[in-house]
Amino acid sequence: MLDNSLKFSSDGKLRIMVVSDPQDLKFIRPSMVYMLNTAYDNYKPDVVLFNGDNILGNHLLDARIGSRKVAEGKEATLDAMTEALYKLLKPVDDRGIPFAMVYGNHDDMNLLTKEEQIEIYRSYKNCMQMNVSDDSVDCDTFVIKIYSPNGKLAFAVYMLDSAWQDKIGERHTVTEIKKETVDWFEKTSAALREENGGKPVPAVMLMHIPLPEINELLEECGKDDIGSVEVTPGVFKRLNSVKAKGFLKENPSVSDNENGLFEKIKADSGVKAIVFGHDHTNCFEGEVDGIKFWQTGAASFRCYGSSDTKGVRLIDIDESGNAQTKFLTYYDIVGKTPVNKFRYVFDADEYAVKKFTTLGALAAVALTAAGIKTYKKLKK
């Protein structure tokens, strides 16, 4: 297990790869693994950060095909989750790439607590330790310090928990930045500022659930306008092209309560950009009140999505405090060859109905042909 620090290379640069919503189960879709492995090898990240929904929360009610229950009870849950995460984390660990994560809403939809789950991650030698010392916040709320080659603190990555499940009553998911998390951020950013001689430390922040301010990147439009999305019955919006670029394909599902976090971020915290996940088919970059919002599409092939929003996000930073980003789609990463098109269609859930319809039709044709052949034989 590694500590929560990194160093810029001798040229003063560092590359972060963000994998958001890889959510899957132990029968992980091969096309996602192929995409991620190719991305690791071709783009050579210095660190990989998983931005929540790292497993499919209802994985105990799912199987390779259909909804057969594949695990019952806590011990079976642990085994199923361990196997699912093994297939996600081992390729990173084998390559010697440091990695860390935050949780999403799906990660908490099972019998294991966050503290129990995190021990699976920490069993890998290249996993960062994450939060081990502050009981006031969740185990996935922590900061990664990035130092220049001469040992000076030059950059930071804040990782914040943004969702939890009410274990009492209806067990509904609460998408909230807890007040304790906001207090922790204010205290931690002040401590980093002090370590940096009174100057804010340049930073990016990762959290799973988008903040409500993301809606400021949208504008009202007509039903038939390009990029139109129905956000409430009869009300349509699209990305404001002046404020943002990319894809909006669903109404942003935002935090129920951020407890003043965005105001703290704007208050000389050093945070330049916030990376969100959660909304699988939304993938865009914009800016609100001087803070960049980087909405990241899902990596998962098992859940809803599309070929132009399924992929990973690269963030290139340097020790002078600059941060640039680019989202790479599945086809950007692996190439749009006939083989890779087949891989996509075979594994992607958005083709499920079409696949089963086609397979059913082919089966019907095969059975009909076999029946006709048998009938002819019997007739003879």
C-alpha angles and dihedrals in degrees: 000000000000130000122248099265138094137184131226114241121253089271090057097249137118132182124215122194116202118203109190127189099356085160112167141128135242091289088064118190108256094216092063091049090048091050094048095045090050091049092050092050098042101039099032102210119203090216135011119214121193109211102204141288086070090162132029103261095212092048090125089063094048138071136180088290127009129358104294112148108250101184137030126193134006099292093051089045090054091049093049093047093046090054093046093050092044090063091048100042106033095072089056093043093048090055091054093241116150112236141181138170151203123218127247131201093273094055091066097050097098143060097278122088122229089253091054093046095049091062088066089058093044091054087077116087095225096049116111115237094240115189112357102144113041115073092181091078138037123280091252095055108094144112130252112213118208118200132199118242089264091057099257119138104250109160142008139204116207115207113197132186110229108172139046138168126243102235092194125075115345095004092227120173117255113207101199141133100228119230088238089058092052090049090049091051093050091049094044096047089050091051091050090048089054091049087052095056096265096309122117113256111236109245150164125215131215126202132152104226117060119241116245090248088075086081088069087074090064132080132197117258143162125283093250098042117118111269093016118161125183105234097175129002106299095357119107131189139175137186113289100240091209093056103033146017131205135049131331109184103152139029108272112256102215138188115285090219129005095182093222096306096139092054089052090049091053092047099090094289096139093237109142100176142012122214117210135184131172098094100082100198099038113095120161147120123231143144133242121186092339095310118112118230115206110189109194128206123231123270092204122111092188095066134054116292144113138248093253094053102037111097144064137294124235120206117190115195134176134201092255088068103259121141126189128178141197131180115222117203125211091262092045088057104040103021128248098269123148090252093052091046088054091048090053097048092043095053107028116100094216086071094049097103092044092047095050091043090051093045090048091051092048090048090050091050091048093049092047091050091048091049093050090049092050091047091053091050092050092046090055 
